[in-house]
Amino acid sequence: MEGLLVHFLVLSLLSLLLGGLCQEDAAVYIVTMKQPPAVHYNDELKRFGSSGISYGDSETFNILNKTRNYSRTNTNYSSYLIRLQNSLLRRAFRGERYLKLYSYHYLLNGFAVLITSQQAEKLSRRHEVANVLLDFSVRTATTHTPEFLGLPQGAWVQEGGPEVAGEGIVIGFIDTGIDPTHPSFSDYLSVNRYPIPHHFSGICEVTKDFPAGSCNRKLVGARHFAASAITRGIFNATLDHASPLDGDGHGTHTASIAAGNHGIPVVVSGHRFGNASGMAPRAHIAVYKALYKSFGGFAADVVAAIDQAAQDGVDIISLSITPNRRPLGVATFFNPIDMSLLNAVKAGIFVVQAAGNTGPSPKSVSSFSPWIFTVGASAHDRIYSNHLVLGNNLKISGVGLAPGTDGDLMYPLIAATHALTNETTDANDMYLAECQDSSLLNKDLTKGKLLVCSYSIRFVLGLSSIKQALQSAKNVSAVGVIFYMDPFVIGFQLNPTPMHMPGLIIPSPDDSKIFLKYYNSSLMRGKDSKTIIKFRGVAKILGGLKANYSISAPKVMYYSARGPDPEDNSLVDADILKPNLIAPGNFIWSAWSSLGTDSAEFQGEKFAMISGTSMAAPHVAGLAALIKQKYPNFSPSAIGSALSTTATVYGKQGSPIMAQRAYSNPDSNMSPATPFDMGSGFVNATAALNPGLILNSGYDNFLSFLCGINGSAPVVLNYTGHNCKISTMMGSDLNIPSVTISLLNQSRTVMRRVTNIANDEHYSVSWSAPFGVSVSVSPTQFFIASGQQQNLTIVLGSTMNSTSASFGGIGLYGNLGHKLFIPLSVISKTKHKATLTRKRC
């Protein structure tokens, strides 16, 4: 009942507060204070040192061996920060009304508060206050993939099999909650009992709809955060659930992709679609619900969830969410979510975020910062295709997880608008063509026929449903249903929809026109040209329950957001590669909440097949858990390096990965993918567990980068308490596994330092230069002992004037079989000396 109690208390306080505030002016603000948060104060929190990996005087690779059962926070100091916050509010607002929603004290020292704009201005003038920011909204970005990624024969084998893959690692999900009753999250299906992760200290909320016993040794923590949403009056406790329970489906889906149990049967609409497994099936799950079906979410709630996850001791944070708008200010990196995640990285937490579903336009990526691992979406090789064969032997492709009609029998076609009862008057009503009401259909006409229905924008908006149309067809004894696409539904990707009877959706408007032309031409009409005497059009449905496997995978999906990474709201390009890589995100089977409504066609099912970068990010979160399990003292950037340098830029047949370039007919509008489409490439799970060399950057490096942004010093001080010294560091100077230069003014020299985590090895270096750029790398060969480092000097020179991006790469090849790839991306090139448009301080 805790969640409902909190909801009641907030509403009660809100009603009292609004009695003394102008309701139109009151808003939620996120306030940060100058005093450092607990993550900075407590030295014990530093799991691996400031850079994640310590290098001694001898330049030997030295991982600091920290015990996992450490104290993550100084309780006295955290309490002190909360007292300071409360004291500030009392002194600033003597006699005035306000409502404090959250105290942030672990990753950020600050709070979320409901106040007026005048009160916000008053707070901003206080010497204790670093920053006052208006809260903003965020949104979500959505079985066979373990086989496609080679886990059963590769990474899982290295870890000891699915029975131990990811064991001991806790993944925290900031999402829409979880369905704790789903078998994907059970702790009793395995032969070996789940261990207790002793380094994790989270709790499980207990409410009426999330009762005691919902958590277990698999699902080790669950909370919800909705105070900011409640203050806006848009939170419905019944529909949105004031608890960790997932009323949407999205959170259950993402958690299962990353860490769902191995070998769970996928049964949908009575059909079996194999078995499902998460990437790290023995990893633990902690849920921090901060997003909701009816309205999305707000930064104040998300920051509270991130702060709590870090304090609880998660190893990995998975964020399948993005902001609804590009952050304002000096740079996109300076926003409460990204800055709290910077401190999470300082605490040793690997952070994965979806790139966003706003592709394929350039600069559409919604995950900005170099300390966040950004994942785009690709197709994988499994596809479900259904086909319709017409009486003239024309074959039309469609979608639908449905059985076919019987054998080679052809069945008469009848459109819903031609099968209306005599009482139905307006045959042109869009609703009638959608087959949503069987009482309007004449059963004598439809019996034994294939019912033809329109798939309009109402299906996209959730006003009409496939399930209701199927029920209508069943009620009037039709043998199946065919949906043709309304021409106004453009650029909408249909997920294969489960159907309990023969059925198919024709997703192409052009194919729909062909089908309707055949149907209309086959009608035998009376002398008045209106009365239909006979329905002569026939067809059969081949069925779409059996998966096919494509040789063209992977490819970058059209909706996957693209780089280059915008540094600020004026779309100046950052010297940071985004996305970092791509992973399977299209047509992904995974667990579904029993109350899930995000995809209406899977409502009431235990599994759903949906698409999006939301689905790609948890694939990488699960694979990161495998790396963390094998290398428990890896820093977040070391994990990111292992994933990036081992990614592949080639498809299954050895040809370059392609990228879809348009919403309509995306497969007809493809070209080779660039790093701005796919980052370092497609994730290679097995190779990432044995990268050979890693590149490492830590908190201090990221601070120097932030200080190098023109005008950033006050903002850096506000968020981190760090006084910037003179810094000329650019994004290209960070020791990350890519080199991106937005403006190459004649020439630039950058350094990369690699560290050997494997045995002694000889490496050779080769490269391909971006068009219009000369490249040299030294040394071209080197020997590196285990634990040692090697500097690489990369010199890039402009050979032409151009504003078109061009791409190349650096390959490192070890004699023991290790292969690493570092992509090179150069946008603008100036051959002759020019004045830089961006100053660094």
Sequence and secondary structure as in RCSB ss.txt:
>XXXX:A:sequence
MEGLLVHFLVLSLLSLLLGGLCQEDAAVYIVTMKQPPAVHYNDELKRFGSSGISYGDSETFNILNKTRNYSRTNT
NYSSYLIRLQNSLLRRAFRGERYLKLYSYHYLLNGFAVLITSQQAEKLSRRHEVANVLLDFSVRTATTHTPEFLG
LPQGAWVQEGGPEVAGEGIVIGFIDTGIDPTHPSFSDYLSVNRYPIPHHFSGICEVTKDFPAGSCNRKLVGARHF
AASAITRGIFNATLDHASPLDGDGHGTHTASIAAGNHGIPVVVSGHRFGNASGMAPRAHIAVYKALYKSFGGFAA
DVVAAIDQAAQDGVDIISLSITPNRRPLGVATFFNPIDMSLLNAVKAGIFVVQAAGNTGPSPKSVSSFSPWIFTV
GASAHDRIYSNHLVLGNNLKISGVGLAPGTDGDLMYPLIAATHALTNETTDANDMYLAECQDSSLLNKDLTKGKL
LVCSYSIRFVLGLSSIKQALQSAKNVSAVGVIFYMDPFVIGFQLNPTPMHMPGLIIPSPDDSKIFLKYYNSSLMR
GKDSKTIIKFRGVAKILGGLKANYSISAPKVMYYSARGPDPEDNSLVDADILKPNLIAPGNFIWSAWSSLGTDSA
EFQGEKFAMISGTSMAAPHVAGLAALIKQKYPNFSPSAIGSALSTTATVYGKQGSPIMAQRAYSNPDSNMSPATP
FDMGSGFVNATAALNPGLILNSGYDNFLSFLCGINGSAPVVLNYTGHNCKISTMMGSDLNIPSVTISLLNQSRTV
MRRVTNIANDEHYSVSWSAPFGVSVSVSPTQFFIASGQQQNLTIVLGSTMNSTSASFGGIGLYGNLGHKLFIPLS
VISKTKHKATLTRKRC
>XXXX:A:secstr
 HHHHHHHHHHHHHHHHHTTS TTT EEEEEEESS  HHHH GGG SS TTSSEE TT  EE     SS   S H
HHHHHHHHHHHHHHHHHTTT   EEEEEE SSSSEEEEEE HHHHHHHHTSTTEEEEEE  EEEE    HHHHTT
TTTTHHHHHTSTTTTTTT EEEEEES B TTSGGG SSSSSS     TT    B   SSS TTS  SSEEEEEE 
 HHHHHTT   IIIIISSSB SSSHHHHHHHHHH  TTEEEEETTEEEEEE  SSTT EEEEEE EETTTEEEHH
HHHHHHHHHHHHT SEEEE EEESS   SS TT SHHHHHHHHHHHTT EEEEE  S TTSTT      TTSEEE
EEE  SEEE EEEEETTS EEEEB B    STT  EEEEEGGGSB TT   TT HHHHTT  GGGB HHHHTTSE
EEEEE HHHHTTSS HHHHHHHHHHTT SEEEEEE TT  S      B SSSEEEE  HHHHHHHHHHHHHTEEE
 TTSSSEEEE  EEEE    SEEE SS  EE TTS   S B STT  B SS SS EEEE SSEEEE  TT  SSG
GGTT SEEEE SHHHHHHHHHHHHHHHHHHSTT  HHHHHHHHHHT BSB TTSSB EEE  SSSGGGSEEE  H
HHHTT B  HHHHT  SEEE   HHHHHHHHHTBTT HHHHHHHH          GGGS SS EEEEEEESEEEE
EEEEEE SS EEEEEEEE  TTEEEEEE SEEEE TT EEEEEEEEEE S B S EEEEEEEEETTS EEEEEEE
EEEEESS    SS B 
